[in-house]
């Protein structure tokens, strides 16, 4: 650790940062927050602000430390191969802007899974919302867990703070600045946090350039002449995890499913006055994100070049490369910026996820709506009666607090498991639940069939739709794990999303009837 950047100094930096976030939260939610503000910011969010803020939500703490580390680690996403995924992302964002956003705005949705209620029915609606809640809870906990480990190693352990306290304080701070303003506050805080992330990465590149005694042009040449500058991978065929076509198609699918069918990121888009504003936001955001990824990959290449130049031993895992160099080898300012960047990256993802989880549960399972936009409450069978005993604001606060506690519990479970392979497996398994979402939305958008939600077996009504959506991820996991043996060395990688969605789609077709029947 840089002697001038002690754990107490880092704590002071983090404390000051959160003081700014709390101040922003106070200023954006001084008026008592109604559902119209918490869920959708009154549908008045300016699209340029949302576009910048969404970059921070997309580039989580995992991206902040893992993408630079992967550049020189070999295997998946080595060198600049990740840009092949990013190029696919651009196609995915175009599909979202031209297909999904007009649909969501035409239906005046608060939760995007309400579309499944209208198109497929009650079972499809609840399954889609549940899979989002499951995926986002595990995914957000995993991302916070990785960041908490970094803070624990470099800050909390040296001064004797237990891991549980580090995690609890982290989540409490998120709760404090989101519980009242919701998405109205998140729009502003995410913009601030995106700026912190990009400034941190950019200034780290600047300080590495200084340490290597070169300018921007010199650093560009160093990357091009190194083993880390390759963008396109065609030679390895489909068995290569970095194959261009596999990465490009995966990038498009990942974006459509994990952005366009994800309440977290779509909630920000739905907070704007019209879908034209949302389309401008999506297109502007994708361009900013493209260059942000180039910045992080360039940072990764320079970190490896710097490490080799000064003879720095390789850390235990590639995820520790960036924090190790920033906090121990570069000037104190670089360490300060890294701390701000990693905290901003973690919280810009976690705070919006917590708000989206609250929104989805309140709307999709408690039947609570954005009263000022949609005065008619649907979904009474799922929880309309619950609103009789408690006000909407009270229920919303309890749900928000409940998900905060749940995130704490899942992170502590990860710590208890203490096996990175198992935890990575849980995170990967959570990703399989996006496959049924892809299948459900594809069925709704590409066909006009009606689906039988249940079938009769003997004298028993069986929820066939539920069985299809449970079996698809299970079959996908089994096929993915054995694809190399079954398919002559071919490995799906992220394309397993397409296979998973196809299984769900075919299952729905098997359960469907003509709209005229």
JOPESUL-V745775 format. One line per field, one symbol per residue. ss: DSSP state (A for helix, B for strand, O for the rest). psi: psi as a letter, one per 40 degrees, with the letter a starting at -180 (. if undefined). A space follows every 50 residues. Layout:
# JOPESUL-V745775
ss = ???
psi = ???
This chain:
# JOPESUL-V745775
ss = OOOOOOAAAAAAAAAAAAAAAAAAAAAAOOOOOOAAAAAAAAAOOOAAAA AAAAAAAAOOAAAAAAAAAAOOOOOOOOOOOAAAAAAAAAAAAAAAAAAA AAAAAAOOOOOOOAAAAAAOOAAAAAAAAAAAAAAAAAAAAAAAAAAAAA AAAAAAAAAOOOAAAAAAAAAAAAAAAAOOOOAAAAAAAAAAAAAAAAAA AAAAAAAAAAAOOOOAAAAAAAAAAOOOOOOOOOOOOOOOOOOAAAAAAA AAAAAAAAAAOOAAAAAAAOOOOOAAAAAAAAAAAAAAAAAAAAAAAAAA AAAAAAAAAAOOOOOOOOOAAAAAAAAAOOOAAAAAAAAAAAAAAAAAAA AAAAAAAAAAAAAAAOOOOOOOOOOOOOOAAAAAAAAAOOOAAAAAAAAA AAAAAAAAAAAAAAAAAOOAAAAAAAAAAAAOAAAAAAAAAAAAAAOOOB BOOOBBBOOBBBOAAAAAAAAAAAAAAAAAAAAAAAOOOOOOAAAAAAAA AAAAAAAAAAABBOOOO
psi = hhdegidddddddddddddddddddddefdihhidddddefefehhdddd ddddddddgadddddddddedeeiahfibfdddddddddddddddddddd ddddddefidheedddddddaddddddddddddddddddddddddddddd dddeddddefhiddddddddddddddeedddbdddddddddddddddddd dddddddddddefiadddddddddeaeeehdhhddeaeeheehddddddd dddddddeddehdddddddeeididddddddddddddddddddddddddd dddddddddefhihididdeddddddeddiiddddddddddddddddddd dddddddddddddddeehigdedgdhhifdeeedddeddiiddddddddd dddddddddddddddddfhdddddddddddddeedddddddddddeieii hhdiihhbehhhgdddddeddddddddddddeddddffehhdbeeddddd ddddddddddeiiiee.
